[in-house]
Amino acid sequence: MIRSTKGLLVALLLAVPMLASAHAGHGSFSWDDIRHYVFSPEHAVPVVAIVLLGVTLMKAALYLNRADKKADHSDK
């Protein structure tokens, strides 16, 4: 079981660079042009997903922090 998990992990780590390969369309905008990253779904979708994940994790952390404080005050 552990050996197959390690093999899967190695395979995934080796596949990551293939996921980051350049895609067609890099010639239409320069590298420092923000429009390319905002208007191309290859970049915008992951950024939106990461932002939503971050907001969700922050809200969960704040909720847990408030629940811990409330539990501490009710114990006294």
mmJSON file of the N, C-alpha and C atoms, coordinates in Angstrom:
{"data_MODEL":{"atom_site":{
"group_PDB":["ATOM","ATOM","ATOM","ATOM","ATOM","ATOM","ATOM","ATOM","ATOM","ATOM","ATOM","ATOM","ATOM","ATOM","ATOM","ATOM","ATOM","ATOM","ATOM","ATOM","ATOM","ATOM","ATOM","ATOM","ATOM","ATOM","ATOM","ATOM","ATOM","ATOM","ATOM","ATOM","ATOM","ATOM","ATOM","ATOM","ATOM","ATOM","ATOM","ATOM","ATOM","ATOM","ATOM","ATOM","ATOM","ATOM","ATOM","ATOM","ATOM","ATOM","ATOM","ATOM","ATOM","ATOM","ATOM","ATOM","ATOM","ATOM","ATOM","ATOM","ATOM","ATOM","ATOM","ATOM","ATOM","ATOM","ATOM","ATOM","ATOM","ATOM","ATOM","ATOM","ATOM","ATOM","ATOM","ATOM","ATOM","ATOM","ATOM","ATOM","ATOM","ATOM","ATOM","ATOM","ATOM","ATOM","ATOM","ATOM","ATOM","ATOM","ATOM","ATOM","ATOM","ATOM","ATOM","ATOM","ATOM","ATOM","ATOM","ATOM","ATOM","ATOM","ATOM","ATOM","ATOM","ATOM","ATOM","ATOM","ATOM","ATOM","ATOM","ATOM","ATOM","ATOM","ATOM","ATOM","ATOM","ATOM","ATOM","ATOM","ATOM","ATOM","ATOM","ATOM","ATOM","ATOM","ATOM","ATOM","ATOM","ATOM","ATOM","ATOM","ATOM","ATOM","ATOM","ATOM","ATOM","ATOM","ATOM","ATOM","ATOM","ATOM","ATOM","ATOM","ATOM","ATOM","ATOM","ATOM","ATOM","ATOM","ATOM","ATOM","ATOM","ATOM","ATOM","ATOM","ATOM","ATOM","ATOM","ATOM","ATOM","ATOM","ATOM","ATOM","ATOM","ATOM","ATOM","ATOM","ATOM","ATOM","ATOM","ATOM","ATOM","ATOM","ATOM","ATOM","ATOM","ATOM","ATOM","ATOM","ATOM","ATOM","ATOM","ATOM","ATOM","ATOM","ATOM","ATOM","ATOM","ATOM","ATOM","ATOM","ATOM","ATOM","ATOM","ATOM","ATOM","ATOM","ATOM","ATOM","ATOM","ATOM","ATOM","ATOM","ATOM","ATOM","ATOM","ATOM","ATOM","ATOM","ATOM","ATOM","ATOM","ATOM","ATOM","ATOM","ATOM","ATOM","ATOM","ATOM","ATOM","ATOM","ATOM","ATOM","ATOM","ATOM","ATOM","ATOM"],
"id":[1,2,3,4,5,6,7,8,9,10,11,12,13,14,15,16,17,18,19,20,21,22,23,24,25,26,27,28,29,30,31,32,33,34,35,36,37,38,39,40,41,42,43,44,45,46,47,48,49,50,51,52,53,54,55,56,57,58,59,60,61,62,63,64,65,66,67,68,69,70,71,72,73,74,75,76,77,78,79,80,81,82,83,84,85,86,87,88,89,90,91,92,93,94,95,96,97,98,99,100,101,102,103,104,105,106,107,108,109,110,111,112,113,114,115,116,117,118,119,120,121,122,123,124,125,126,127,128,129,130,131,132,133,134,135,136,137,138,139,140,141,142,143,144,145,146,147,148,149,150,151,152,153,154,155,156,157,158,159,160,161,162,163,164,165,166,167,168,169,170,171,172,173,174,175,176,177,178,179,180,181,182,183,184,185,186,187,188,189,190,191,192,193,194,195,196,197,198,199,200,201,202,203,204,205,206,207,208,209,210,211,212,213,214,215,216,217,218,219,220,221,222,223,224,225,226,227,228],
"type_symbol":["N","C","C","N","C","C","N","C","C","N","C","C","N","C","C","N","C","C","N","C","C","N","C","C","N","C","C","N","C","C","N","C","C","N","C","C","N","C","C","N","C","C","N","C","C","N","C","C","N","C","C","N","C","C","N","C","C","N","C","C","N","C","C","N","C","C","N","C","C","N","C","C","N","C","C","N","C","C","N","C","C","N","C","C","N","C","C","N","C","C","N","C","C","N","C","C","N","C","C","N","C","C","N","C","C","N","C","C","N","C","C","N","C","C","N","C","C","N","C","C","N","C","C","N","C","C","N","C","C","N","C","C","N","C","C","N","C","C","N","C","C","N","C","C","N","C","C","N","C","C","N","C","C","N","C","C","N","C","C","N","C","C","N","C","C","N","C","C","N","C","C","N","C","C","N","C","C","N","C","C","N","C","C","N","C","C","N","C","C","N","C","C","N","C","C","N","C","C","N","C","C","N","C","C","N","C","C","N","C","C","N","C","C","N","C","C","N","C","C","N","C","C","N","C","C","N","C","C"],
"label_atom_id":["N","CA","C","N","CA","C","N","CA","C","N","CA","C","N","CA","C","N","CA","C","N","CA","C","N","CA","C","N","CA","C","N","CA","C","N","CA","C","N","CA","C","N","CA","C","N","CA","C","N","CA","C","N","CA","C","N","CA","C","N","CA","C","N","CA","C","N","CA","C","N","CA","C","N","CA","C","N","CA","C","N","CA","C","N","CA","C","N","CA","C","N","CA","C","N","CA","C","N","CA","C","N","CA","C","N","CA","C","N","CA","C","N","CA","C","N","CA","C","N","CA","C","N","CA","C","N","CA","C","N","CA","C","N","CA","C","N","CA","C","N","CA","C","N","CA","C","N","CA","C","N","CA","C","N","CA","C","N","CA","C","N","CA","C","N","CA","C","N","CA","C","N","CA","C","N","CA","C","N","CA","C","N","CA","C","N","CA","C","N","CA","C","N","CA","C","N","CA","C","N","CA","C","N","CA","C","N","CA","C","N","CA","C","N","CA","C","N","CA","C","N","CA","C","N","CA","C","N","CA","C","N","CA","C","N","CA","C","N","CA","C","N","CA","C","N","CA","C","N","CA","C","N","CA","C","N","CA","C","N","CA","C","N","CA","C"],
"label_alt_id":[null,null,null,null,null,null,null,null,null,null,null,null,null,null,null,null,null,null,null,null,null,null,null,null,null,null,null,null,null,null,null,null,null,null,null,null,null,null,null,null,null,null,null,null,null,null,null,null,null,null,null,null,null,null,null,null,null,null,null,null,null,null,null,null,null,null,null,null,null,null,null,null,null,null,null,null,null,null,null,null,null,null,null,null,null,null,null,null,null,null,null,null,null,null,null,null,null,null,null,null,null,null,null,null,null,null,null,null,null,null,null,null,null,null,null,null,null,null,null,null,null,null,null,null,null,null,null,null,null,null,null,null,null,null,null,null,null,null,null,null,null,null,null,null,null,null,null,null,null,null,null,null,null,null,null,null,null,null,null,null,null,null,null,null,null,null,null,null,null,null,null,null,null,null,null,null,null,null,null,null,null,null,null,null,null,null,null,null,null,null,null,null,null,null,null,null,null,null,null,null,null,null,null,null,null,null,null,null,null,null,null,null,null,null,null,null,null,null,null,null,null,null,null,null,null,null,null,null],
"label_comp_id":["MET","MET","MET","ILE","ILE","ILE","ARG","ARG","ARG","SER","SER","SER","THR","THR","THR","LYS","LYS","LYS","GLY","GLY","GLY","LEU","LEU","LEU","LEU","LEU","LEU","VAL","VAL","VAL","ALA","ALA","ALA","LEU","LEU","LEU","LEU","LEU","LEU","LEU","LEU","LEU","ALA","ALA","ALA","VAL","VAL","VAL","PRO","PRO","PRO","MET","MET","MET","LEU","LEU","LEU","ALA","ALA","ALA","SER","SER","SER","ALA","ALA","ALA","HIS","HIS","HIS","ALA","ALA","ALA","GLY","GLY","GLY","HIS","HIS","HIS","GLY","GLY","GLY","SER","SER","SER","PHE","PHE","PHE","SER","SER","SER","TRP","TRP","TRP","ASP","ASP","ASP","ASP","ASP","ASP","ILE","ILE","ILE","ARG","ARG","ARG","HIS","HIS","HIS","TYR","TYR","TYR","VAL","VAL","VAL","PHE","PHE","PHE","SER","SER","SER","PRO","PRO","PRO","GLU","GLU","GLU","HIS","HIS","HIS","ALA","ALA","ALA","VAL","VAL","VAL","PRO","PRO","PRO","VAL","VAL","VAL","VAL","VAL","VAL","ALA","ALA","ALA","ILE","ILE","ILE","VAL","VAL","VAL","LEU","LEU","LEU","LEU","LEU","LEU","GLY","GLY","GLY","VAL","VAL","VAL","THR","THR","THR","LEU","LEU","LEU","MET","MET","MET","LYS","LYS","LYS","ALA","ALA","ALA","ALA","ALA","ALA","LEU","LEU","LEU","TYR","TYR","TYR","LEU","LEU","LEU","ASN","ASN","ASN","ARG","ARG","ARG","ALA","ALA","ALA","ASP","ASP","ASP","LYS","LYS","LYS","LYS","LYS","LYS","ALA","ALA","ALA","ASP","ASP","ASP","HIS","HIS","HIS","SER","SER","SER","ASP","ASP","ASP","LYS","LYS","LYS"],
"label_asym_id":["A","A","A","A","A","A","A","A","A","A","A","A","A","A","A","A","A","A","A","A","A","A","A","A","A","A","A","A","A","A","A","A","A","A","A","A","A","A","A","A","A","A","A","A","A","A","A","A","A","A","A","A","A","A","A","A","A","A","A","A","A","A","A","A","A","A","A","A","A","A","A","A","A","A","A","A","A","A","A","A","A","A","A","A","A","A","A","A","A","A","A","A","A","A","A","A","A","A","A","A","A","A","A","A","A","A","A","A","A","A","A","A","A","A","A","A","A","A","A","A","A","A","A","A","A","A","A","A","A","A","A","A","A","A","A","A","A","A","A","A","A","A","A","A","A","A","A","A","A","A","A","A","A","A","A","A","A","A","A","A","A","A","A","A","A","A","A","A","A","A","A","A","A","A","A","A","A","A","A","A","A","A","A","A","A","A","A","A","A","A","A","A","A","A","A","A","A","A","A","A","A","A","A","A","A","A","A","A","A","A","A","A","A","A","A","A","A","A","A","A","A","A","A","A","A","A","A","A"],
"label_entity_id":["1","1","1","1","1","1","1","1","1","1","1","1","1","1","1","1","1","1","1","1","1","1","1","1","1","1","1","1","1","1","1","1","1","1","1","1","1","1","1","1","1","1","1","1","1","1","1","1","1","1","1","1","1","1","1","1","1","1","1","1","1","1","1","1","1","1","1","1","1","1","1","1","1","1","1","1","1","1","1","1","1","1","1","1","1","1","1","1","1","1","1","1","1","1","1","1","1","1","1","1","1","1","1","1","1","1","1","1","1","1","1","1","1","1","1","1","1","1","1","1","1","1","1","1","1","1","1","1","1","1","1","1","1","1","1","1","1","1","1","1","1","1","1","1","1","1","1","1","1","1","1","1","1","1","1","1","1","1","1","1","1","1","1","1","1","1","1","1","1","1","1","1","1","1","1","1","1","1","1","1","1","1","1","1","1","1","1","1","1","1","1","1","1","1","1","1","1","1","1","1","1","1","1","1","1","1","1","1","1","1","1","1","1","1","1","1","1","1","1","1","1","1","1","1","1","1","1","1"],
"label_seq_id":[1,1,1,2,2,2,3,3,3,4,4,4,5,5,5,6,6,6,7,7,7,8,8,8,9,9,9,10,10,10,11,11,11,12,12,12,13,13,13,14,14,14,15,15,15,16,16,16,17,17,17,18,18,18,19,19,19,20,20,20,21,21,21,22,22,22,23,23,23,24,24,24,25,25,25,26,26,26,27,27,27,28,28,28,29,29,29,30,30,30,31,31,31,32,32,32,33,33,33,34,34,34,35,35,35,36,36,36,37,37,37,38,38,38,39,39,39,40,40,40,41,41,41,42,42,42,43,43,43,44,44,44,45,45,45,46,46,46,47,47,47,48,48,48,49,49,49,50,50,50,51,51,51,52,52,52,53,53,53,54,54,54,55,55,55,56,56,56,57,57,57,58,58,58,59,59,59,60,60,60,61,61,61,62,62,62,63,63,63,64,64,64,65,65,65,66,66,66,67,67,67,68,68,68,69,69,69,70,70,70,71,71,71,72,72,72,73,73,73,74,74,74,75,75,75,76,76,76],
"pdbx_PDB_ins_code":[null,null,null,null,null,null,null,null,null,null,null,null,null,null,null,null,null,null,null,null,null,null,null,null,null,null,null,null,null,null,null,null,null,null,null,null,null,null,null,null,null,null,null,null,null,null,null,null,null,null,null,null,null,null,null,null,null,null,null,null,null,null,null,null,null,null,null,null,null,null,null,null,null,null,null,null,null,null,null,null,null,null,null,null,null,null,null,null,null,null,null,null,null,null,null,null,null,null,null,null,null,null,null,null,null,null,null,null,null,null,null,null,null,null,null,null,null,null,null,null,null,null,null,null,null,null,null,null,null,null,null,null,null,null,null,null,null,null,null,null,null,null,null,null,null,null,null,null,null,null,null,null,null,null,null,null,null,null,null,null,null,null,null,null,null,null,null,null,null,null,null,null,null,null,null,null,null,null,null,null,null,null,null,null,null,null,null,null,null,null,null,null,null,null,null,null,null,null,null,null,null,null,null,null,null,null,null,null,null,null,null,null,null,null,null,null,null,null,null,null,null,null,null,null,null,null,null,null],
"Cartn_x":[0.829,0.0,0.865,1.847,2.704,3.542,4.008,4.833,4.043,2.788,1.981,1.669,1.502,1.254,2.48,3.654,4.887,5.057,4.741,4.841,3.895,2.686,1.717,2.191,2.74,3.252,4.391,5.302,6.415,5.884,4.922,4.348,3.68,2.954,2.304,3.323,4.378,5.409,6.13,6.308,6.945,6.019,4.706,3.745,3.485,3.809,3.517,4.135,5.408,5.952,5.184,4.6,3.825,2.566,2.015,0.825,1.142,2.372,2.772,3.346,3.246,3.788,3.081,3.801,3.221,2.112,1.163,0.057,0.11,-0.636,-0.69,-1.31,-0.885,-1.473,-0.581,0.613,1.512,2.053,1.907,2.398,1.481,0.219,-0.725,-0.521,0.044,0.328,1.784,2.356,3.72,3.674,4.816,4.878,4.465,4.759,4.42,3.043,2.277,0.955,-0.081,-0.754,-1.698,-2.948,-3.255,-4.456,-4.418,-3.234,-3.114,-3.579,-3.219,-3.569,-5.012,-5.574,-6.95,-7.945,-7.666,-8.639,-8.475,-7.428,-7.303,-7.74,-8.678,-9.194,-8.131,-7.057,-5.995,-5.376,-5.414,-4.835,-5.917,-7.014,-8.04,-8.763,-9.075,-9.818,-9.025,-7.746,-7.004,-6.842,-6.66,-6.512,-7.802,-8.937,-10.223,-10.421,-10.066,-10.212,-9.335,-8.114,-7.208,-7.708,-8.213,-8.75,-9.962,-10.865,-12.04,-11.641,-10.66,-10.172,-9.578,-8.805,-8.219,-9.267,-10.273,-11.35,-12.099,-12.369,-13.063,-12.251,-10.951,-10.095,-9.998,-9.947,-9.891,-11.185,-12.328,-13.603,-13.701,-13.234,-13.262,-12.37,-11.199,-10.287,-10.9,-11.524,-12.171,-13.325,-14.105,-15.224,-14.724,-13.674,-13.121,-12.523,-11.89,-11.316,-12.416,-13.505,-14.628,-15.26,-15.394,-15.983,-15.103,-13.785,-12.87,-12.98,-13.047,-13.167,-14.491,-15.567,-16.873,-16.864,-16.21,-16.122,-15.3,-14.245,-13.42,-14.212,-15.046,-15.831,-16.962,-17.511,-18.613,-18.116,-16.836,-16.264,-16.063,-15.963,-15.676,-16.907],
"Cartn_y":[-1.201,0.0,1.253,1.305,2.482,2.618,1.475,1.516,2.068,1.658,2.162,3.644,4.079,5.494,6.328,5.817,6.531,6.604,5.524,5.516,6.522,6.596,7.563,8.985,9.234,10.562,10.957,10.041,10.32,10.601,9.816,10.032,11.398,11.787,13.099,14.228,14.084,15.121,15.243,14.134,14.182,14.78,14.689,15.208,16.698,17.272,18.684,19.62,19.449,20.363,20.329,19.187,19.103,19.955,20.085,20.91,22.393,22.759,24.162,24.564,23.699,24.01,25.222,25.933,27.108,26.671,27.53,27.256,28.242,27.951,28.843,30.172,31.242,32.541,33.464,33.027,33.907,35.037,34.946,36.001,37.208,37.07,38.172,39.248,38.906,39.869,39.725,40.804,40.704,40.108,39.626,38.973,39.903,41.173,42.094,42.722,42.275,42.831,42.059,42.733,42.093,41.588,42.161,41.728,40.247,39.733,38.315,37.448,37.815,37.007,37.205,38.358,38.632,38.047,38.151,37.766,36.359,35.659,34.284,33.322,32.433,31.527,30.587,30.356,29.481,30.037,31.354,31.995,32.483,32.987,33.591,32.555,31.402,30.387,29.886,29.515,29.092,30.205,31.43,32.539,32.725,32.693,32.831,31.668,30.462,29.298,29.432,29.896,30.058,31.146,32.239,33.32,32.825,32.1,31.571,30.582,29.743,28.807,29.562,30.602,31.4,32.077,32.646,33.308,32.289,31.122,30.076,29.631,29.432,29.019,30.106,31.365,32.461,32.533,32.376,32.401,31.24,30.068,28.908,29.143,29.722,29.998,31.018,32.057,33.055,32.445,31.588,30.929,30.054,29.272,28.403,29.217,30.328,31.196,31.772,32.213,32.754,31.67,30.465,29.364,29.006,29.027,28.746,29.81,31.068,32.156,32.063,31.724,31.599,30.442,29.343,28.194,28.547,29.334,29.751,30.633,31.518,32.42,31.674,30.657,29.926,28.994,28.629,27.765,28.509,29.81,30.597,30.859],
"Cartn_z":[0.0,0.0,0.0,0.909,0.997,-0.264,-0.795,-2.002,-3.187,-3.331,-4.443,-4.258,-3.026,-2.763,-3.105,-2.745,-3.088,-4.596,-5.294,-6.751,-7.382,-6.858,-7.365,-7.109,-5.927,-5.599,-6.533,-6.792,-7.706,-9.108,-9.567,-10.898,-10.994,-9.955,-9.965,-9.964,-9.168,-9.128,-10.466,-11.156,-12.465,-13.52,-13.318,-14.288,-14.119,-12.979,-12.714,-13.75,-14.138,-15.147,-16.464,-16.797,-18.031,-17.935,-16.74,-16.555,-16.679,-16.406,-16.448,-17.8,-18.78,-20.103,-20.691,-21.512,-22.165,-23.114,-23.296,-24.205,-25.357,-26.376,-27.537,-27.12,-27.757,-27.471,-26.682,-26.35,-25.607,-26.478,-27.779,-28.647,-28.71,-28.295,-28.42,-27.353,-26.219,-25.164,-24.741,-24.262,-23.742,-22.33,-21.864,-20.559,-19.434,-19.541,-18.453,-18.635,-19.605,-19.863,-19.049,-18.155,-17.243,-17.965,-19.112,-19.838,-20.174,-20.47,-20.807,-19.642,-18.44,-17.277,-16.843,-17.131,-16.73,-17.723,-19.011,-20.022,-20.571,-20.232,-20.721,-19.622,-19.939,-18.919,-18.353,-19.103,-18.603,-17.33,-17.178,-16.002,-15.042,-15.556,-14.709,-13.851,-14.408,-13.654,-12.445,-12.598,-11.403,-10.368,-10.816,-9.868,-9.075,-9.751,-9.062,-8.089,-8.507,-7.628,-6.385,-6.551,-5.413,-4.473,-5.037,-4.197,-3.414,-4.075,-3.378,-2.285,-2.563,-1.552,-0.364,-0.647,0.423,1.281,0.644,1.391,2.243,1.681,2.429,3.64,3.448,4.562,5.63,5.201,6.171,6.98,6.301,7.016,7.995,7.584,8.48,9.692,9.479,10.59,11.546,11.006,11.862,12.645,11.99,12.661,13.806,13.542,14.583,15.725,15.388,16.417,17.307,16.694,17.474,18.34,17.779,18.545,19.737,19.558,20.67,21.751,21.348,22.328,23.078,22.346,22.975,23.978,23.628,24.538,25.77,25.604,26.738,27.701,27.163,28.009,28.711,28.089,28.719,29.818,29.787,30.827,32.14,32.105,33.317,34.125],
"occupancy":[1.0,1.0,1.0,1.0,1.0,1.0,1.0,1.0,1.0,1.0,1.0,1.0,1.0,1.0,1.0,1.0,1.0,1.0,1.0,1.0,1.0,1.0,1.0,1.0,1.0,1.0,1.0,1.0,1.0,1.0,1.0,1.0,1.0,1.0,1.0,1.0,1.0,1.0,1.0,1.0,1.0,1.0,1.0,1.0,1.0,1.0,1.0,1.0,1.0,1.0,1.0,1.0,1.0,1.0,1.0,1.0,1.0,1.0,1.0,1.0,1.0,1.0,1.0,1.0,1.0,1.0,1.0,1.0,1.0,1.0,1.0,1.0,1.0,1.0,1.0,1.0,1.0,1.0,1.0,1.0,1.0,1.0,1.0,1.0,1.0,1.0,1.0,1.0,1.0,1.0,1.0,1.0,1.0,1.0,1.0,1.0,1.0,1.0,1.0,1.0,1.0,1.0,1.0,1.0,1.0,1.0,1.0,1.0,1.0,1.0,1.0,1.0,1.0,1.0,1.0,1.0,1.0,1.0,1.0,1.0,1.0,1.0,1.0,1.0,1.0,1.0,1.0,1.0,1.0,1.0,1.0,1.0,1.0,1.0,1.0,1.0,1.0,1.0,1.0,1.0,1.0,1.0,1.0,1.0,1.0,1.0,1.0,1.0,1.0,1.0,1.0,1.0,1.0,1.0,1.0,1.0,1.0,1.0,1.0,1.0,1.0,1.0,1.0,1.0,1.0,1.0,1.0,1.0,1.0,1.0,1.0,1.0,1.0,1.0,1.0,1.0,1.0,1.0,1.0,1.0,1.0,1.0,1.0,1.0,1.0,1.0,1.0,1.0,1.0,1.0,1.0,1.0,1.0,1.0,1.0,1.0,1.0,1.0,1.0,1.0,1.0,1.0,1.0,1.0,1.0,1.0,1.0,1.0,1.0,1.0,1.0,1.0,1.0,1.0,1.0,1.0,1.0,1.0,1.0,1.0,1.0,1.0,1.0,1.0,1.0,1.0,1.0,1.0],
"B_iso_or_equiv":[0.0,0.0,0.0,0.0,0.0,0.0,0.0,0.0,0.0,0.0,0.0,0.0,0.0,0.0,0.0,0.0,0.0,0.0,0.0,0.0,0.0,0.0,0.0,0.0,0.0,0.0,0.0,0.0,0.0,0.0,0.0,0.0,0.0,0.0,0.0,0.0,0.0,0.0,0.0,0.0,0.0,0.0,0.0,0.0,0.0,0.0,0.0,0.0,0.0,0.0,0.0,0.0,0.0,0.0,0.0,0.0,0.0,0.0,0.0,0.0,0.0,0.0,0.0,0.0,0.0,0.0,0.0,0.0,0.0,0.0,0.0,0.0,0.0,0.0,0.0,0.0,0.0,0.0,0.0,0.0,0.0,0.0,0.0,0.0,0.0,0.0,0.0,0.0,0.0,0.0,0.0,0.0,0.0,0.0,0.0,0.0,0.0,0.0,0.0,0.0,0.0,0.0,0.0,0.0,0.0,0.0,0.0,0.0,0.0,0.0,0.0,0.0,0.0,0.0,0.0,0.0,0.0,0.0,0.0,0.0,0.0,0.0,0.0,0.0,0.0,0.0,0.0,0.0,0.0,0.0,0.0,0.0,0.0,0.0,0.0,0.0,0.0,0.0,0.0,0.0,0.0,0.0,0.0,0.0,0.0,0.0,0.0,0.0,0.0,0.0,0.0,0.0,0.0,0.0,0.0,0.0,0.0,0.0,0.0,0.0,0.0,0.0,0.0,0.0,0.0,0.0,0.0,0.0,0.0,0.0,0.0,0.0,0.0,0.0,0.0,0.0,0.0,0.0,0.0,0.0,0.0,0.0,0.0,0.0,0.0,0.0,0.0,0.0,0.0,0.0,0.0,0.0,0.0,0.0,0.0,0.0,0.0,0.0,0.0,0.0,0.0,0.0,0.0,0.0,0.0,0.0,0.0,0.0,0.0,0.0,0.0,0.0,0.0,0.0,0.0,0.0,0.0,0.0,0.0,0.0,0.0,0.0,0.0,0.0,0.0,0.0,0.0,0.0],
"pdbx_formal_charge":[null,null,null,null,null,null,null,null,null,null,null,null,null,null,null,null,null,null,null,null,null,null,null,null,null,null,null,null,null,null,null,null,null,null,null,null,null,null,null,null,null,null,null,null,null,null,null,null,null,null,null,null,null,null,null,null,null,null,null,null,null,null,null,null,null,null,null,null,null,null,null,null,null,null,null,null,null,null,null,null,null,null,null,null,null,null,null,null,null,null,null,null,null,null,null,null,null,null,null,null,null,null,null,null,null,null,null,null,null,null,null,null,null,null,null,null,null,null,null,null,null,null,null,null,null,null,null,null,null,null,null,null,null,null,null,null,null,null,null,null,null,null,null,null,null,null,null,null,null,null,null,null,null,null,null,null,null,null,null,null,null,null,null,null,null,null,null,null,null,null,null,null,null,null,null,null,null,null,null,null,null,null,null,null,null,null,null,null,null,null,null,null,null,null,null,null,null,null,null,null,null,null,null,null,null,null,null,null,null,null,null,null,null,null,null,null,null,null,null,null,null,null,null,null,null,null,null,null],
"auth_seq_id":[1,1,1,2,2,2,3,3,3,4,4,4,5,5,5,6,6,6,7,7,7,8,8,8,9,9,9,10,10,10,11,11,11,12,12,12,13,13,13,14,14,14,15,15,15,16,16,16,17,17,17,18,18,18,19,19,19,20,20,20,21,21,21,22,22,22,23,23,23,24,24,24,25,25,25,26,26,26,27,27,27,28,28,28,29,29,29,30,30,30,31,31,31,32,32,32,33,33,33,34,34,34,35,35,35,36,36,36,37,37,37,38,38,38,39,39,39,40,40,40,41,41,41,42,42,42,43,43,43,44,44,44,45,45,45,46,46,46,47,47,47,48,48,48,49,49,49,50,50,50,51,51,51,52,52,52,53,53,53,54,54,54,55,55,55,56,56,56,57,57,57,58,58,58,59,59,59,60,60,60,61,61,61,62,62,62,63,63,63,64,64,64,65,65,65,66,66,66,67,67,67,68,68,68,69,69,69,70,70,70,71,71,71,72,72,72,73,73,73,74,74,74,75,75,75,76,76,76],
"auth_comp_id":["MET","MET","MET","ILE","ILE","ILE","ARG","ARG","ARG","SER","SER","SER","THR","THR","THR","LYS","LYS","LYS","GLY","GLY","GLY","LEU","LEU","LEU","LEU","LEU","LEU","VAL","VAL","VAL","ALA","ALA","ALA","LEU","LEU","LEU","LEU","LEU","LEU","LEU","LEU","LEU","ALA","ALA","ALA","VAL","VAL","VAL","PRO","PRO","PRO","MET","MET","MET","LEU","LEU","LEU","ALA","ALA","ALA","SER","SER","SER","ALA","ALA","ALA","HIS","HIS","HIS","ALA","ALA","ALA","GLY","GLY","GLY","HIS","HIS","HIS","GLY","GLY","GLY","SER","SER","SER","PHE","PHE","PHE","SER","SER","SER","TRP","TRP","TRP","ASP","ASP","ASP","ASP","ASP","ASP","ILE","ILE","ILE","ARG","ARG","ARG","HIS","HIS","HIS","TYR","TYR","TYR","VAL","VAL","VAL","PHE","PHE","PHE","SER","SER","SER","PRO","PRO","PRO","GLU","GLU","GLU","HIS","HIS","HIS","ALA","ALA","ALA","VAL","VAL","VAL","PRO","PRO","PRO","VAL","VAL","VAL","VAL","VAL","VAL","ALA","ALA","ALA","ILE","ILE","ILE","VAL","VAL","VAL","LEU","LEU","LEU","LEU","LEU","LEU","GLY","GLY","GLY","VAL","VAL","VAL","THR","THR","THR","LEU","LEU","LEU","MET","MET","MET","LYS","LYS","LYS","ALA","ALA","ALA","ALA","ALA","ALA","LEU","LEU","LEU","TYR","TYR","TYR","LEU","LEU","LEU","ASN","ASN","ASN","ARG","ARG","ARG","ALA","ALA","ALA","ASP","ASP","ASP","LYS","LYS","LYS","LYS","LYS","LYS","ALA","ALA","ALA","ASP","ASP","ASP","HIS","HIS","HIS","SER","SER","SER","ASP","ASP","ASP","LYS","LYS","LYS"],
"auth_asym_id":["A","A","A","A","A","A","A","A","A","A","A","A","A","A","A","A","A","A","A","A","A","A","A","A","A","A","A","A","A","A","A","A","A","A","A","A","A","A","A","A","A","A","A","A","A","A","A","A","A","A","A","A","A","A","A","A","A","A","A","A","A","A","A","A","A","A","A","A","A","A","A","A","A","A","A","A","A","A","A","A","A","A","A","A","A","A","A","A","A","A","A","A","A","A","A","A","A","A","A","A","A","A","A","A","A","A","A","A","A","A","A","A","A","A","A","A","A","A","A","A","A","A","A","A","A","A","A","A","A","A","A","A","A","A","A","A","A","A","A","A","A","A","A","A","A","A","A","A","A","A","A","A","A","A","A","A","A","A","A","A","A","A","A","A","A","A","A","A","A","A","A","A","A","A","A","A","A","A","A","A","A","A","A","A","A","A","A","A","A","A","A","A","A","A","A","A","A","A","A","A","A","A","A","A","A","A","A","A","A","A","A","A","A","A","A","A","A","A","A","A","A","A","A","A","A","A","A","A"],
"auth_atom_id":["N","CA","C","N","CA","C","N","CA","C","N","CA","C","N","CA","C","N","CA","C","N","CA","C","N","CA","C","N","CA","C","N","CA","C","N","CA","C","N","CA","C","N","CA","C","N","CA","C","N","CA","C","N","CA","C","N","CA","C","N","CA","C","N","CA","C","N","CA","C","N","CA","C","N","CA","C","N","CA","C","N","CA","C","N","CA","C","N","CA","C","N","CA","C","N","CA","C","N","CA","C","N","CA","C","N","CA","C","N","CA","C","N","CA","C","N","CA","C","N","CA","C","N","CA","C","N","CA","C","N","CA","C","N","CA","C","N","CA","C","N","CA","C","N","CA","C","N","CA","C","N","CA","C","N","CA","C","N","CA","C","N","CA","C","N","CA","C","N","CA","C","N","CA","C","N","CA","C","N","CA","C","N","CA","C","N","CA","C","N","CA","C","N","CA","C","N","CA","C","N","CA","C","N","CA","C","N","CA","C","N","CA","C","N","CA","C","N","CA","C","N","CA","C","N","CA","C","N","CA","C","N","CA","C","N","CA","C","N","CA","C","N","CA","C","N","CA","C","N","CA","C","N","CA","C","N","CA","C","N","CA","C","N","CA","C"],
"pdbx_PDB_model_num":[1,1,1,1,1,1,1,1,1,1,1,1,1,1,1,1,1,1,1,1,1,1,1,1,1,1,1,1,1,1,1,1,1,1,1,1,1,1,1,1,1,1,1,1,1,1,1,1,1,1,1,1,1,1,1,1,1,1,1,1,1,1,1,1,1,1,1,1,1,1,1,1,1,1,1,1,1,1,1,1,1,1,1,1,1,1,1,1,1,1,1,1,1,1,1,1,1,1,1,1,1,1,1,1,1,1,1,1,1,1,1,1,1,1,1,1,1,1,1,1,1,1,1,1,1,1,1,1,1,1,1,1,1,1,1,1,1,1,1,1,1,1,1,1,1,1,1,1,1,1,1,1,1,1,1,1,1,1,1,1,1,1,1,1,1,1,1,1,1,1,1,1,1,1,1,1,1,1,1,1,1,1,1,1,1,1,1,1,1,1,1,1,1,1,1,1,1,1,1,1,1,1,1,1,1,1,1,1,1,1,1,1,1,1,1,1,1,1,1,1,1,1,1,1,1,1,1,1]
}}}
